Each structure stands twice: as C-alpha cells, then as structure tokens.
C-alpha cells in the first residue's frame, strides 16, 4: 500500500497549508516516510501548491464547496447542528457559567440546550432563520458520556471522556471551514495515511477521530511530536524567546500581519539548510547512537517514529550554531566563496572568484554563520579605517615607526612573496634584530587589519600582495600617533 504523510502548520487564520508527500520512487523508512523531492530547507515535496498533483486544488479557499458538502452531511445525519448565537450571547453564556463556578466555560452538551441552535429551535424556525440569511455556524454534536480512543504512534492509547470536549465550530459564518473540518476532509480525499503534528494538537485528536467516524472514513495514524522547550526547559519555545535571547525561531523571517512585528529567520540569520534540518531532526528524535551529523539520505534511512520521545526537547541555540559551523566548514571553497561573494555584492565590494576562494581558504574555519564569512575577512577587500585603541596602547611604541620602515624595506626586497617564505623572512628579521616575536607580529597585524584578529600575519601579507601591504603600513604610520 502506498503510504503518505501529511505535515500541517497553520498558514493563516483563513487558510491551512496541507502538503501530502507520496512518491513511490523516493526512499522510505520503515514507517513509509518518504524523502521529502525542493523548498528553502532542501526538503522536497511531490504535490501541493506550485507543484500540482492528482488531488488539486490544494488551497482551501478553492475547496469551499467540498467542505460545505461534508458539513451539510454531518448536519443531515445528526452529527452536527446549526448555531445562531451572536457574539454577545456567547459572552453572556461564559459569564453565566463563571458565576456558577465553572473554570473553563464552553459550548458543550451541558450548555447547548440553553443556546440558540437547531437543537433548541423548531425545524420551522430554524429553516426560517436559514432562509433569511441570518448568520450561523455549524458545530459538531459531541456525544454524551462516551469514551473516545485515540491511538497515537508516540504516546500509545489515549482515552478521553466526551464530557471534556466542547462542540467545536466546523463551518464558520463566512463560508470557510475551521481547521477541524478542513484537515479531516483534505486528509481523507488526499489519501493521507499518517498525520504528524505537534503535541499541542493532541487535545483536538478525539474530535478528529469522531469526525472520521461520523463521515464513515478510516482514520489515519496519528503521531503527536513533543514540544520544543525554551533553552532552560521551562515552557514551550516561542518566537518571543528567540527575539529576547537573540536566536531565530522561524525558518524564514516572519512579519506579523497584524502588528507588523518582525521575527528573525534561520535563513536570514545565516544558517545553511542542511544544518537547520540536522538540528531539527535531533530535537525529540534519538538515533540510538552517538552520531550527531546526518545527511538527508541518512535521516531518511534511520528515522523511525519509535525513536521519537514523549518528553519535550530543550532547544540549544549554541548547538544550532555548532551544526552550522560544521556544515559551513565542510563545504568546498568554491561554494563558500559564492556565499561570501553574495555578501560582498550587498556591500558594494568586488573581487575575482579566484581571490575570494583564497580568502575563504584562510578564514572559513573561523565562521559560524554565513555573515561571519564577511566579518572574518572584510580586511582582505578594504583597508581598515580605524585601529583598535587597546592594541595601539599595548604594542605601539616610540620606536614602532622606525621598525615598520625596516619591515617595509624587507618586504619591498623580498622576491618570493609566498606565505611560507614571508614568515621565514620576518622571523629571521626578528631574530637578527633582537626583537620580540609578539611585538612585531601584533604590530604588523594592527596596521594590516586594524586590530588583533584574522589568520596568520604572513598569510595575510601574501594574499594582500606587496603593493597593498606596503600601502597599509604607510597609512598606519601616518594615522596612528
């Protein structure tokens, strides 16, 4: 049997994104989880918005007639009902229940007979209201005194008594379904066999099981993933935690459509797709070995639902950086040079591809995130405009100018400008003149890059070249007092 997975997230208040992954040609793990053919993270999908497929349309706004059809079926078969309660009536009901000592007031088996709906109205009055165009919603009729069983691949059997459920709205007054109806209809019609979603949807699972039962459909297998927790483990990770602690939570930068608040994204923060995927895979899933770095093929091969834990997983922003440093360092120099080239373009700088690759070979091991590629190498593309005062105070002596003139003369007369030879020549100069290694090297580094950072001094000089090196030494001698 062809096995398919539905991964869901809420795209907006009016539309839920549902992607089904269903290619028999793709590699599978023992649970039929396919290697997802490409989005920003390198995860690919077989059908959906933009890709098409046999279950189109994939936008829920284009599937309204389908949802209406099944909502009407539920009403006609006695599993749902029309509710005409205006907002103020709902608020009055909640206040009334709170006054009675009910902690969590809800529209359920105990309150629905006090409200204005097709259960309390005569058929004639209900039809009249419908015909007049009075606003209404369609609510599910939760059964009384019934145990509802949810089989979860991670948590086992979950029994919920129907008294704990409310009569959720399935179809809204604006003609659109809620998530509860839409995801059931979509998953069935798209032949979804596995629904994998976050733990916060577990309380809704009994409702969804009822809907499958009422519509006469076989329920898919459910797996509710553990929550991602704050770095300290206290509570669910939120975008505010990321904004507060300085790390991204969203894959891509996200702007709140209501408040306009902008939250950073992993892509914009400089994470590689493969690092992001690897980091996510280990949040809640344990491979059963000490291995931490996995290719996509390895994840597809090794992943099983059985090794997903029930407990929440603490998010470690430093571990996320560790993954990115690993993958960035492992990239070939040409690929890293392309990333650095993009950063240079953004800053209006340019250099040959060959030169950028030479820079990358010296600096990429120092970079954790993609923007670090520039931060660790900018001085190869433009001279320093300022010089670190702390370094000046420590190493700039009255005799420094005379020392720099001698070094300039040495470099000007050195034919072999390779890093190996330059280092040998400078060390010989230091030895012959009875100078301190730290004094000379740190002074040279200061005038070349503006501070006490960067790769080896000889390597910097070799890559900058004779002319640029001598120019920087001369300028520093004029500026630093």
C-alpha positions in Angstrom: 0.0 0.0 0.0 1.3 3.4 -0.8 1.9 5.3 2.4 1.7 9.0 2.7 2.4 11.6 5.3 0.6 14.9 6.0 2.6 17.5 7.8 0.5 20.5 8.9 1.0 24.0 10.1 -1.4 26.9 10.4 -0.6 29.3 7.5 -3.2 32.0 8.4 -6.5 32.4 10.1 -8.3 31.7 6.8 -6.2 29.0 5.2 -4.4 25.9 6.4 -1.5 24.6 4.5 -1.7 20.9 3.8 1.1 19.1 1.9 1.0 15.4 1.0 4.1 13.5 0.3 3.5 10.5 -1.9 6.3 9.3 -4.3 6.9 5.6 -4.5 10.2 6.4 -6.2 11.6 8.1 -3.1 13.4 6.2 -0.4 11.4 5.2 2.6 12.0 4.5 6.2 10.2 1.5 7.9 7.1 3.8 8.5 6.8 4.7 4.9 8.1 8.2 5.4 9.4 9.4 2.1 12.4 11.5 1.4 10.7 14.9 1.1 11.6 15.9 -3.9 12.8 21.5 -3.0 11.9 24.2 -0.7 14.2 26.7 1.2 15.4 24.0 3.5 16.2 21.5 0.8 13.1 19.4 1.7 11.1 18.4 -1.4 7.5 17.5 -1.9 5.6 15.6 -4.5 2.4 17.5 -4.8 0.8 20.7 -3.5 0.6 24.4 -4.2 3.0 25.2 -7.0 3.7 21.5 -7.8 0.2 20.3 -8.7 -0.9 16.8 -8.4 -3.9 14.4 -8.6 -5.6 15.9 -5.5 -5.8 19.5 -6.6 -6.8 22.1 -5.7 -4.5 22.5 -2.7 -5.6 25.9 -1.5 -8.5 25.6 0.9 -10.1 28.8 -0.4 -10.6 26.8 -3.7 -12.1 23.8 -1.9 -15.0 25.5 -0.1 -17.7 23.5 -1.9 -16.2 20.3 -0.7 -16.2 21.4 3.0 -19.7 22.7 2.7 -20.8 19.3 1.3 -19.4 17.4 4.2 -20.6 19.9 6.8 -24.1 19.5 5.4 -23.8 15.7 5.5 -22.9 15.9 9.2 -25.9 18.0 9.9 -28.3 15.8 8.0 -27.0 12.7 9.8 -27.4 14.3 13.2 -23.7 14.7 14.0 -23.7 18.5 13.7 -26.1 21.4 14.1 -26.7 25.0 13.2 -26.0 27.6 15.9 -27.3 31.1 15.6 -25.8 32.6 18.7 -24.4 36.2 18.3 -21.1 37.1 20.0 -22.8 38.8 22.9 -24.9 35.7 23.6 -21.7 33.6 23.7 -20.1 36.0 26.1 -23.1 36.1 28.3 -23.1 32.3 28.5 -19.4 32.3 29.5 -20.1 34.9 32.2 -23.1 32.9 33.5 -21.0 29.7 33.8 -18.2 31.5 35.5 -20.7 32.8 38.0 -21.7 29.2 38.7 -18.0 28.4 39.4 -17.2 26.8 36.1 -13.5 27.3 35.5 -13.4 26.8 31.7 -16.8 27.7 30.2 -17.5 26.1 26.9 -20.3 25.4 24.4 -20.9 21.7 25.1 -23.5 19.0 26.0 -24.4 20.9 29.2 -24.8 24.4 27.7 -26.0 23.8 24.1 -29.6 23.3 25.2 -29.5 26.9 26.7 -28.4 28.4 23.5 -30.0 29.4 20.1 -29.4 26.5 17.8 -31.2 23.8 15.7 -31.3 21.6 18.8 -33.4 24.1 20.7 -35.4 25.7 17.8 -38.2 24.1 16.0 -37.5 22.9 12.5 -39.7 25.6 11.1 -38.0 28.4 12.9 -34.6 27.1 12.1 -35.4 26.9 8.4 -36.8 30.4 8.5 -33.6 31.8 10.0 -31.5 30.0 7.4 -33.7 31.2 4.6 -33.5 34.8 5.8 -29.7 34.8 5.7 -29.2 35.1 9.4 -25.5 34.4 10.3 -24.8 31.0 11.7 -22.1 28.4 12.3 -22.1 24.6 12.2 -21.0 22.9 15.4 -20.2 19.2 15.9 -22.6 17.4 18.3 -20.2 15.8 20.8 -21.9 12.7 22.2 -22.6 12.5 25.9 -20.9 10.1 28.3 -18.7 8.4 25.8 -15.0 7.3 25.9 -13.1 8.3 22.8 -9.9 6.3 22.0 -7.0 7.9 20.1 -4.2 5.6 19.1 -1.0 7.6 18.9 2.2 6.2 17.5 4.3 8.0 20.1 2.0 8.1 23.1 0.1 4.9 22.7 -3.6 4.7 23.6 -5.1 8.0 24.8 -8.6 7.8 26.3 -10.7 11.0 26.6 -14.2 11.3 28.0 -16.6 13.2 25.8 -17.5 15.5 28.8 -14.1 17.1 28.4 -14.9 18.2 24.8 -16.8 21.2 23.5 -19.0 21.4 20.4 -16.3 22.9 18.2 -17.3 25.1 15.2 -16.7 23.2 12.0 -18.0 25.7 9.5 -17.9 29.4 10.1 -20.4 32.2 9.2 -18.0 33.5 6.5 -18.4 30.3 4.5 -15.0 28.8 5.4 -14.3 25.7 7.4 -12.3 25.6 10.6 -9.1 23.6 10.8 -11.0 20.7 12.4 -13.2 20.1 9.4 -10.8 21.1 6.7 -8.0 18.9 7.8 -10.2 15.8 8.1 -11.7 16.3 4.6 -8.4 17.1 3.0 -6.6 14.2 4.6 -9.2 11.7 3.5 -9.5 13.0 0.0 -5.8 13.2 -0.4 -5.3 9.7 0.8 -3.2 10.7 3.8 -2.2 7.7 6.0 -0.1 9.4 8.7 -0.8 12.7 10.4 2.3 14.0 12.2 1.9 17.2 14.1 2.8 18.9 17.4 1.8 17.9 20.8 -0.5 20.9 21.2 -2.9 19.3 18.7 -3.3 16.2 20.9 -6.4 17.6 22.7 -8.1 18.0 19.3 -7.4 14.4 18.3 -10.6 13.0 19.9 -12.7 15.4 17.9 -10.9 14.4 14.7 -11.4 10.7 15.5 -15.1 11.4 15.9 -15.3 13.2 12.6 -13.6 10.3 10.8 -16.1 8.0 12.4 -19.2 10.2 11.6 -18.1 10.6 8.0 -17.6 6.8 7.7 -13.9 7.1 6.9 -10.9 5.1 8.1 -8.8 7.3 10.4 -5.1 7.8 9.6 -2.4 7.0 12.1 -1.6 9.9 14.4 1.8 10.9 15.8 1.9 13.9 18.1 5.5 15.2 18.4 6.9 16.5 21.7 7.1 20.2 22.2 10.3 22.3 21.7 11.1 23.9 25.0 12.9 27.1 26.0 16.7 26.7 26.4 16.1 26.5 30.2 13.5 23.8 29.7 10.7 25.8 31.4 7.8 26.0 28.9 7.2 25.9 25.2 9.6 27.7 22.9 8.1 30.8 21.4 9.1 33.5 18.9 9.4 35.9 21.8 12.0 33.7 23.4 14.1 33.9 20.2 13.7 37.7 20.0 14.6 38.1 23.7 17.5 35.7 23.7 18.9 36.6 20.2 18.2 33.5 18.1 15.7 32.8 15.3 12.7 30.6 15.8 11.2 30.7 12.3 12.8 29.1 9.2 12.4 32.3 7.3 12.0 35.9 8.6 8.3 36.4 9.5 6.3 39.6 9.8 3.2 39.5 11.9 0.4 40.6 9.6 -1.5 42.3 12.4 1.2 44.0 14.5 3.9 44.3 11.8 6.4 42.8 14.3 9.3 41.2 12.5 10.9 37.9 13.8 14.2 36.7 12.5 14.6 33.6 10.4 17.3 31.0 10.2 17.9 31.7 6.5 18.4 35.4 7.0 20.5 34.8 10.1 23.0 32.8 8.1 22.2 29.2 8.7 22.6 26.6 5.9 19.6 24.4 5.1 21.4 21.2 5.9 22.4 22.5 9.3 18.9 23.6 10.0 17.5 20.2 9.1 20.1 18.3 11.1 19.4 20.4 14.1 15.7 19.9 13.9 15.9 16.2 13.4 17.6 15.7 16.8 15.0 17.8 18.6 12.8 15.0 20.0 14.3 12.1 18.0 17.2 9.9 19.1 19.0 7.8 16.6 20.1 5.4 19.3 23.8 6.1 18.7 26.3 8.9 19.4 26.2 10.1 15.8 25.0 13.7 15.6 25.7 14.7 11.9 23.4 13.2 9.4 22.9 13.7 5.7 19.3 13.8 4.4 19.7 10.3 3.0 20.9 9.1 6.4 17.9 10.7 8.1 15.5 9.1 5.7 17.2 5.7 6.2 17.4 5.9 10.0 14.3 7.8 11.1 11.6 5.8 12.9 8.6 7.1 14.9 9.5 4.6 17.7 12.6 6.7 18.5 10.7 9.9 18.9 10.4 10.7 22.6 7.4 11.7 24.6 9.1 14.5 26.6 9.7 17.9 25.3 13.2 18.7 23.9 15.1 21.8 25.1 16.3 24.0 22.3 20.0 24.8 22.5 20.9 27.8 20.3 24.6 27.1 20.7 24.2 23.6 19.4 22.4 25.0 16.4 25.4 27.2 15.7 27.7 24.2 16.2 25.8 22.4 13.4 26.1 25.3 11.1 29.8 25.7 11.7 30.3 22.1 10.9 28.4 22.2 7.6 30.0 25.6 6.6 33.5 24.3 7.3 32.7 21.1 5.3 31.7 23.0 2.2 34.2 23.2 -0.6 35.9 26.6 -1.0 34.1 27.4 -4.3 30.7 27.0 -2.6 31.7 29.1 0.4 33.2 31.7 -1.9 29.8 32.0 -3.7 28.2 32.7 -0.3 30.9 35.3 0.5 30.5 36.8 -2.9 26.9 37.5 -2.3 27.8 39.3 0.9 30.4 41.4 -0.9 27.8 42.3 -3.6 25.5 43.6 -0.8 28.2 45.8 0.4 29.2 47.1 -3.0 32.6 45.3 -3.0 34.0 43.1 -5.7 36.9 40.7 -6.2 37.8 37.9 -8.6 36.4 34.5 -7.9 39.9 33.1 -7.5 40.8 35.8 -4.9 37.6 35.2 -2.9 38.4 31.4 -2.8 41.9 32.2 -1.5 40.3 34.3 1.2 37.8 31.6 2.1 40.6 29.0 2.4 42.1 31.2 5.1 39.0 32.2 7.0 36.1 29.8 6.6 37.0 27.8 9.7 36.5 30.9 11.8 33.0 31.4 10.6 29.9 30.0 12.4 27.2 31.7 10.4 27.2 32.9 6.8 27.6 36.6 7.7 30.7 35.7 9.7 32.4 34.9 6.4 32.5 38.7 5.8 33.2 39.6 9.4 36.2 37.3 9.4 37.6 38.5 6.1 36.4 42.1 5.3 40.0 43.4 5.6 41.0 41.4 2.5 38.7 43.6 0.5 39.0 47.0 2.0 41.7 48.5 4.3 40.9 49.4 7.9 39.6 52.9 8.5 40.2 52.8 12.3 42.6 51.0 14.6 41.9 49.3 17.9 42.9 51.7 20.7 43.6 48.9 23.2 46.0 47.2 20.7 47.7 50.6 20.0 48.3 51.2 23.7 49.8 47.8 24.2 52.0 47.5 21.1 52.6 50.9 19.6 56.0 52.2 21.0 58.1 55.2 20.2 60.3 53.0 18.0 57.4 51.4 16.1 57.6 53.8 13.1 61.3 53.0 12.6 60.5 49.3 12.9 57.8 49.5 10.3 60.1 51.3 7.9 62.6 48.5 8.1 59.9 45.8 7.6 58.6 47.7 4.6 62.1 47.7 3.2 62.4 44.0 3.8 59.0 43.2 2.1 59.9 45.5 -0.8 63.0 43.5 -1.5 61.5 40.0 -1.0 61.1 38.3 -4.3 59.3 35.2 -3.1 56.0 36.5 -1.7 54.6 33.2 -0.6 53.3 32.9 3.0 56.0 30.3 3.8 58.9 32.5 2.7 57.4 35.6 4.2 57.1 34.0 7.6 60.7 32.8 7.4 61.9 36.2 6.3 60.0 38.0 9.1 61.2 35.6 11.8 64.8 36.0 10.6 64.4 39.7 10.8 63.1 39.5 14.3 65.9 37.2 15.4 68.7 39.2 13.7 67.4 42.5 15.3 66.9 41.0 18.8 63.2 41.9 18.7 60.2 40.2 20.4 58.0 38.0 18.2 54.8 39.3 19.8 55.8 42.9 19.5 56.5 42.7 15.7 53.7 40.3 14.7 51.0 42.1 16.7 52.1 45.5 15.3 52.0 44.2 11.8 48.6 42.7 12.4 47.3 46.0 13.7 48.4 48.0 10.7 47.1 45.4 8.2 43.6 44.6 9.7 43.1 47.3 12.3 43.1 45.1 15.4 44.2 41.8 16.9 42.2 39.3 14.7 42.5 37.4 11.5 44.6 34.5 10.2 48.4 34.3 10.3 50.2 37.6 9.5 52.4 36.1 6.8 49.3 34.6 5.1 47.5 38.0 5.2 50.6 39.7 3.7 50.9 37.1 0.9 47.2 37.4 0.0 47.1 41.2 0.1 50.2 41.4 -2.0 53.2 43.6 -1.9 51.7 46.8 -3.0 48.6 46.7 -0.8 50.7 45.6 2.3 53.2 48.5 1.9 50.3 50.9 1.4 48.6 49.8 4.6 51.9 50.0 6.6 52.5 53.5 5.3 48.9 54.7 6.1 49.0 53.3 9.6 52.3 55.1 10.2 50.6 58.4 9.3 47.4 57.9 11.2 48.5 56.2 14.5 50.2 58.5 16.9 
